[in-house]
């Protein structure tokens, strides 16, 4: 009888330890996702700042180009992933418009200031890609964990749901296709 | 020194070695003969001992000439090839990469015996690099109290100017390099193990970073593909450390580069070909990893 009781206690203790470890692992992954999410915020802000500088440079140079209407971008704290995706898409659209305008001004295109800004755009886009990849990598790990048995039991009890990926821009996807 | 003088220098060493080995053989057999004459016993144990001592003594006595030959070879054959491929060359056979530079990467312990030579500092495609042969050994004492040396690292250490700017250190080490101290528990720097999205890359390499975002920034999918390609093209274990905007590469190949074969006659075409093949180890890092691409060299 005592033996049976001991076995039951050991089994319960093992279940409790497993529960705590698994829950901690899930929570740690959630924290990593939040960190990666803030990495996306930082990268988006950097991209926005460079874009504003670029738009100011272009506007100052091409004052009579009234027809060029840039998309209004609002970056604020606590944006959802969809809002971030939308803001990012708007930034890309504005960048395309800038490139079109600049084509008409070879002096601007060849100026050191513009070249430096272009280099900065490449740099911040690379940072954004890194933040996106890190976020998606953590989301992938989390999503795999919460659908795998027996971790799914804890995830369901804590009402944890699958996280959404931060989508790559359509243009970037196209680039990849071309490379392949 | 020119080719003829180099060949003469080689022949001189070979001749001295042959004489040394010959004397060692005669002395060894002499011992056997004397032993047989006086004791009536044919004992060959002494042949091995005197033979070994003879080879050792010959190596010591010809060391100076051998070193002169090696130096001459590197100046006449290797340096000439360097001049055709690299710019701003500084070649110093006697010095190497200082121990503290490798120690500072935190990739491994620099052991009890540190030796580095054949230092090259140059530019390839406008990318500055340093290179040196490195050998690191540790002294161990076994349960019987016998001391023996264990090689921690033997191969080449390369330092390249890296074309991306990053804040934190990043370590990438091929799995199976048993002396790696990646993200060491007692390291003064705090490292996290990073899982990247490339499953194949994760299987081949361990990645540790002070800042996970830097790992994703430096190791783009393209860079990971290139590192895998490099890994397939080299013999030995690869270690990468991204530190202070420099890329350190350790190749644990178990051999030194640009060493001549003493018993092969100098054939300048053949020797140049061999040197070019070995130089490709350096140029491959720049070419395959695209280190000459300066798109990211200037940050925001």
Interface residues (C-beta under 8 A of the other chain):
Chain A: X32 X35 X36 X39 X46 X50 X116 X119 X120 X122 X123 X124 X126 X127 X129 X130 X131 X133 X134 X136 X137 X140 X141
Chain B: X164 X195 X196 X197 X212 X213 X216 X217 X220 X221 X295 X296 X298 X299 X300
